[in-house]
Each structure stands twice: as C-alpha cells, then as structure tokens.
Amino acid sequence: MKKIIKNIALISLSAVLITGCHPSDTSQISTIVPPHQPFNFEYQVSGDRTKRVVIEVDNPSEYAYISLYSGEQLLIDHLDIPTTGHQTLSALVTFKNEGEVTLQIRSNNANLAIKNLSFEPFSDITVPTFSDISVQAGLDKISSIKYGGPTIADIDNDGDYDFIVNNHNAESSKLYWNNGNGTVTRHDYDLARWFMHDLHGTAAGDYDNDGQLDLVVTQGGGNGTNPSKTNFYTNKNGTLVLTTGDVGIDRGGRGRGAKWLDMDLDGDLDLLLINETSLTQSKPQHFFYENLGDGTFAFKSVDGVQDIHQSRVLVTDFNGDHIDDLVMYAPLELWQGNGDSTFTNVSSLVPSALKDTRQISAIVDIDIDNDGDQDLYLARGKEFENGRGEKPWADFDPIGHVISYKTRGFKGVDQFDFSADDTIEFNNYYFLPVGMFRNREYPIFLGSQKQRTVLSSGGDMSIAAATAAGWPDDISEDGIYLGYLGNGKWRAALVRDEIRFWGFKFSLTGVTNFEPKFELQNRNEADYLLRNDGDRFVDVSNQWGIMPMGNSLGVTTGDFNNDTHQDLFVYRWGLISGRISDYLLLNNGQGQFDTVTMHGAADVGGPGNGDMGQAFDFDLDGKLDLLSGSEGGEWYLYQNNTSAAGNYALVRVGYSPDSNIDPISAEVVIETDTGHYRKRVGSAGAVFSQSLLNIVHFGLADAERIAKISVRWRNGETVELFDKAVNQVFDTDRLDPHLIAFDKVSDTIRHGSTQQLAVKISPAKADARLHWQSNNDSVLTVDQQGRVTAVGAANETASIVATSPANGLTAHSTLTINDWYPKPLQAFDISSSTSDLLVGDQLTFDINWVPDDADDRSLIWQSSNPDVITIDAKGIATAVGSGTASILVQATSNEALSQHIEINVSPYIEPHIIIKNAEDLKVINVGDTISVDIDYHAGSRNTVIASDEGGMRFWLRHFMYKWIPAKDIVHTDTSVLRTTEGQSSMRFSLDGLTPSNELPEGHFYQLRVTFANSEGQMVDAAIDDVQVIAKPD
C-alpha cells in the first residue's frame, strides 16, 4: 500500500495537556507529535537526577521512533515503537543538572499520539557510563565491513586481554596486543594476506597446550563457488605461523566461524568449523576436527549436527554437566554434548512457539537470576545478506531534510517521489556488488536525457534541478534514475535486472517531502529472553521487561555496574544514514531489565550501523569495558567510567595444576555473605567468532569479603581460595600456599657474610610472593629477596620469618653466627643450551659453583677467535663471523680452575628461491611444455612447511591487471616438505594459452614459485610479464 509522509499543519495547543506549570515526577503530558514538529515543555529536575520515563503512545504507523532531548542533551535516542497501536515504553534517563529544563519530544515515521508521559524517581541501581578511548588506546579508525564481532583473548598469556577486530574484505582483520598501560600495539602484519581476502570469524585457543593461544581465521568460499580452507595459525612466541596443512585441516567450505571445544573430554581442544550451506548442497556442511594430541587434527564425522543448515553457533553448557553444548541458529536448535564426540538434538527444550523463529542475529548465554544456570538472550534483526522478499527500507528526517534509502540487490524497480529545492545532495552512498558485478559500473542517470554519471561507493555529488530536468520514457537499463519534474517535485528510481548487490544505500539531502511508490519495510524484530528452568527454556521476555526491540544485530553481557546482576548490551542496526545508540539493559535484580539509550558507548550519528561487540575488562580496573564494531563504520573501545560501581573480583583462570588443562569451559564460583555466583570461561555472546574470557569478572555490590573462590576445569580438577578481600585480581597460577618450608643446608652463617635462603612452597602453582623479616635486625638482616646478612657477633642467634601475603602462612629459620672463615672456590662447571650458532646469535651460559657461596665467584672470559665469537665480562657470547672458536673461562681467584667450550658459527642464510632457467622462460610458445627449475633454501634453522601452499607451489598466472587474476594454473611439489634446501622442477603444458598480443588490454602472464617456511615466512620468486607467443609454423 502506498504510504505518504508529508509535512502537516501545526497542531493546536489545545491538544496538549500539561498538569502544572512545571511538571514534577508525578506530572503527566499528553500531546500529538508529528515528525516535522517536535514538542517542547518545561520540567523541574529535582531529587535524584536519574529518572524512569514512562511513555504511553498510540502509533498510527507500522513502526516509529521517539526521542527525548533536554536542551542539547539527548536523553532518549530513537526508542523503538515497533508496531501499530497503543503501547507503553520506558527508559532510564540521567539529567546533567537539577533545576528547570526545556524538554523536547521528537517522533520519526509517524504522527505519534502521546497519551501519557511521566517521570518516576529512580535510585535503585547505578547507571553505567562509558567514554570512547579508541584513539588514545591506539586503534585504527577506518570504516569497514565487519563480520560478527571481535575476538577477545589473552593471546600472549601475559595477564591482560588482547583482541582481534574482525573485518570482512577491503579492510583487513587485525590483531592488537594489550600493552598493559591503556594502549594497544597493532600486530606487525594484518590477518588478511591479500586485498579482499573475504575473512570471517576468528577463535583463539591453545590446541597444542604450549601456553600460547593459537588462532583460527575462517574464510569465505568465493560466493559459494570456491570452497576455502580455514587459516590456522600456530603461535610461536608471538609469531603467527600459517600451518593449515601441517595441522591437518584438509577440507574447504563456505567458512563462517570457528569454535574451540573439548567434544571427547580427553583434555585437549577439538575444533568446529562452521560453514554456510554449499551451493551444491554437499555434506557435511560443518567440519569437526578431533585433536590427536600430537599437534595435528583429524576430521571427525559427527552425525546429525554436522549436516544442519544453521551457520551461527554459541558454545555453552546449558544443562550444567560440564560438557560443551551447542546452540545453533537460526532457527534455534539445542545440541547437547555427550562427551564422546556426539551430540543429541534436545531442541524440545525450546518453547514450541519459537522453534521456527528466524532472523536471529546473535545469542548470548547469561545467568539472569543468579541461579547458576545459563539462560539465553536472542537478538533478532534483518539479515545483512540475502533478505529475499523484503520491501525497500527508507528513513525520512523532515527536520534535517534527509531521505535515506536502502534496498536488497535482487531484481526489481523501486520508485519514489520527493520534494526539494533546486539543488539536492546525493551522499552516504554505499554499494557492495556481488562478485560477478564487482568490476562493472552501476550508473546514475539524470533527467529525461539520462545524463550518465558513474559514482564510486563512498562518493557524493550535488545535483541541480536544471541538470536533472524531466523524466525519461525508458528506465529499463540498470542504474539509479533521478529527475526534476518541476514545481519543486522530484522522482527517483532504482532498477536492477538481476541480483547485483550484497548491500546498497544512499541519502538525499535537501528533501522536504517524501512519497514512496512502494510499501516500506518494517525492519523491527522481537528479541527473546529464555529462562533456563532445567527441563526446559521458558520465554520470559515480557515478564522481565524486554521491550519489543527493533533491528538487533548483536548482544553481549556483563555486570556493568558491579551490582551482582548480569546486564545486557544490545547492538541496534539503526538508521540507514548512520548510527543510533545501542540499548543497555540493566538487570535491576528484581526480575526486570531497565532500558538505557544514552550511556556513552555509542557514536550517535557516526558512520555505519550497529553490529556486534564484547564486554571485557580491558584495563583490569574491575569495571567491564566494551569493544564494539559498526557495520560499514569503525571499531570503538569504550572505557567504563562508572563512579559509583560496586565492588568486584577478577579471577584469572590459567592451566589446571595437575593435567595442565587450558581454561576454556572452566567454571568459577564465588561465595560471599550475600550471594553465590557462578560463571563459565567462554565468550560473552557469539555470532561467528569466539572469545576466551578467562579473566572472569564478578560484580560484588557492597560485599567486603569473599568467603570462597572455586575454579573447576573441564576435566574435574578443582582449586579453591578462601577468605579474600574484594577489589583485586586472583589467579590460579598464584594459589594460596599449603606449605612453606626452608630448604636448609646449614643452620649457621659466617660473620659478615650474606647468604641466600632457599624456600620450598607448595602447591606448584602457589603464590610465590614472600614477605621477609628478622626478629633481631642487630644480629641478622634480611632483604625482600631472602638474602640474609650476619651483622651481629659470633655465637649470636636470630630467626628469619617468611610470610605469604596470600594467606599469612609462615615459615621460620633460626641461624647462628659463626666466626668468619674463608670459602675459596673449589670448582665450577659451565654448560650451554647449544654449541652451534648463527652469525648474529647471542649465547649465555649456565654456571654451577662449588661451593655455591664461595667468597669469590668472579670469572675471566676469553675468545680464541674474536672474529668468530666475542664475549664480554658478564659471559655473554656474540657470534660475529662464521667459523669455530673456543671460549676459555678461568677463575679469578685460582688460575688452575678453567674450562674450554668450543662453539661453531655458521652464516645466516636468507630463505630464497632461484629460478635457474628464468631467462629461457621470459618468452614461451603456445603448445610447448616448459619446465620451471629452481634451487631453494628455507632459511637457516627452518624447513619447508605445508601451510596453505601444500609444499613448493608453481604458478602460471593470467592477470587481468595488477594483481587481480583471471586464471591460475597451479602445481605443487610435496616432496620438499620438511626439508631445508634442495632443488625442484615442475612442468607446464602451454596448450590452449592465448598469445600475449591477443589478450585484452592490461592483461599479462606471470610465472611464480612459492613456499612457506617454519618461521611463517612466505618465500617467492617470479618472472613478470612473461610473453606467450604463437608457435612458429
């Protein structure tokens, strides 16, 4: 049905009822608010500056928005009114100051009848506030397409969170290292290895149990035409080495996401790769890989779940049996893990009314009622891709004079009329063509003469009425049509003769009236809150005050004000022209959520649209921060500045003490006098990526002491901490010691000497900190490293006490001073980790002394050949040239004590490929068979690995232009795998090649050879602009 949005006459003030001259918290307001005419009224702010605004409204349109301003301060931003008719909405607002203010109500998309607007006093909970620290922290501020949120994890295991911002294609996904001082450093190379790499979700986990998180970066399948293997990176001391083939990832698909889980309960991490449905409907759709425990995986067929079409998944434990379960969507399906690499479909637990619910964008597991189980919040919105059958979208802002339009890329014609002055601005232009149209033009036609203009995505232009005069008789050609019809009237049409776009939108500025010739799409979808009742999930959305939402693309969770109750942060897609605020849903602890729109964690009016994020404590100050991405916009790091937040505890879960099980899926329980709180190590909501949030945050409200902290790993190992103060970081690598004991060699000490005391502490992962004290400093002094000095007289005695600050446990050692006597060095032994160095290496030595506390342990270091090895007075050797040299070590106090160590030094060889017959290959004939012959070296201490190359890869490439290939012929020599150097050859048939002089302009051929080495370096050699000529007769 045609819908007309026009300017209407000013409404009479008689339609407005205001009780009292200055409405108080109990006053009511009733009025009609059209989009072009905001309604102003006075209000007296008194008492607590935070109020709950309750709005009863009649909406005559299918959907609308309402906003509330206090002067220039935006109090409520585009609160969704998702349906027609009477409804009641509420939101929390916080005024800047007390006193009289002028408030303004604005509507959008409907003439809203405000039946009642009231302000209720509100001081029950603290409203969190955030600020944008993206720039000062060091994030790149570049607009880009996102892909389902970031990945947060302590990738280098240094005690703070690093993160990956997941971009899609034109802008690369990036890894940022946390510097621990409020800033980050971008990894030295991007995760995209070429332009438009089509990267999707990521996940971090320690698959080889070496204490460093490895990384999976999934990859799309070329619009379904070119199934791709995921990118698997092994972390080698901060260097990410692409090892996809080496670890056994051998299947390709339309990659969407990756999830770590222990599906067979053997203690190591298995891998689930999530794919979109294949265009050929091949099965399985999803790939499960079993960790073999030797650094490799093997594909594992998992009946049932591997063949479902859902391509989004959350790993959780919804039945509390400590086995990973899968929440697949959409529609929603629950797959219960059995611990034996099988899963059982238990979707009967889902409310029957929701079993076929689609348009689920993101899911987060959250314990809404602190009963210890995992409830689920379903964020729902229109699909970013596909959307077949949807009507066009449009937003008209009559105050800003802007019409914004968005459509799906399917075949069709969308037309609308509008009013404007003589010149309009065409801006906010974005289109993402599907692959086959990527290099084709999509023109703009102006006026009856169809004056043709081509504008790149992101471009803008001014259009004068005279330039666009008239309307063409024929609009059959693909493109955008704009025409001025006279008397301030314009017309626009968008024509597609087949599917062309993944995304398309633009705005026109200077518009005073909008009249679409199509029905507008209501893009609102209802979010759902499902409470876990053990034997079923129950829809409690209305009961818990989940207002009918809008177009939600993501959701994350955390206790943002530290009141012990888990809150929600819901990402709204927003307006076509840019960002609106996201919803912060505050759990009030009384079985309801309150909505806040203005919290500081949104770039209102900024570029792009809401997408997904994660809540995590970036700076470890006990308040949860947010890393949020805007689709088509930027990445934002928001710092939580809530001043009145409650107390907290952070529990860093490391590896289990006995079996060294990594922290994924561990469970943490905190007990205080006022409550019992349970959390699970995992992701704070998930779409395609997976975070590893092992620094587990608990808000503790006004609790001052923690009675008990329990950590249970997925293999059942458990550790406990008792009687702790709040507001600190606890660590399973710093447990309370059970035993502190001095490792006594002697109970005497020589007068005037210093002796290092040795202490045994158990368990192995106990907090090793000790506070040292002497009971008589005139006899024995001790420093905080445990070094004791005898300052008293012979035969005097004193005690040294070592105290654990973790739990107050102590150990005592009593020492008696003896007369001084000499302790000459009797022997020493020097050893090193290697005797083979490369030029540029440095080497330090281990030294054992006899006795260990000899009076003079100084040594003299000498090199037999300083041109090969130099050595300094501290015994640090540096390899400066190739050859062999001996290191002579001699005791300063006794020349008879000496030792020789022989060191071999080799030159460092850079990895390289040499095409030996390159000159012969610069000109080649159609129909011939050529051989490409190479010498190669993987570089000193390195070998050739499979990576995603498979071995030594030989390419004959036909490029359309630099560096976009038209066709590749690729052969691989696998015999070179795990070798350091050698020779290789590969033959190519040139039958059917088009001669170079017959190629389209700009096209050319290239011969290339590539391999990857064990250090993660990609090595190549190429012959550019190879001339292919017709074979002479």
Secondary structure, DSSP 8 states (H G I E B T S, - for coil): ----B-------GGG-EESSSS--TT-EEEEEE-TTS-EEEEEEE-SSSEEEEEEEEEE-SS-EEEEEEETTEEEEEEEEE-SSEEEEEEEEEE-SSSEEEEEEEEEESS-EEEEEEEEEE--SS----EEE-HHHHT-------B-S--EEE-TT-SSS-EEEE-B-SSS--EEEEE-SSS-EEE-SS-S--STT--EEEEEEE-TT-SSS-EEEEEE--TTTTS-B--EEEEEETTEEEE-HHHHT----BEEEEEEEE-TT-SSS-EEEEEEE--TT--S-SSEEEEE-SSS-EEEE--TTGGG----EEEEE-TTSSSS-EEEEETTTEEEEE-SSS-EEE-GGGS-GGGTT---EEEEEEE-TTSSSS-EEEEEE---SS--TT---EEEEETTTTEEEEE--SSSEEEEEEEEEEEEEEEEEEEEEE-GGGTTS---EEETTTTEEE---TT--EEEETTTTBS--S---SSEEEEEEEETTEEEEEEEESS--EEEEEEEEEEEEEEEESS---------EEEEE-SS-EEE-TTTTT------EEEEEEE-TT-SSS-EEEEEE--BTTB----EEEEE-SSS-EEEES-SS-S-TT-SSEEEEEEEE-SS-SSS-EEEEEEETS-EEEEEE--TT--EEEEEE----TTT---STT-EEEEEESS-EEEEESS-SSBSS-B----EEEEEEET--EEEEEEEE-TTS-EEEEEEEESSSEEETTSB--SEEEE--S-SEEETT-EEE--EEEESTTB----EEEES-TTTEEE-TT-EEEE-S-TT-EEEEEEE-TTT--EEEEEEEEE--------EEEEE-S-SEEETT-EE--EEEEESTT-S---EEEEES-TTTEEE-TT--EEE-SSEEEEEEEEESS-TT-EEEEEEEEE-----EEEETTTGGGSEEETT-EEEEEEEEE--TT--EE-TTT-SEEEEEEEEEETTEEEEEEEEEEGGGTT-SEEEEEEEEE-TT---GGGS-TT-EEEEEEEEEETTS-EEEEEEEEEEEE----
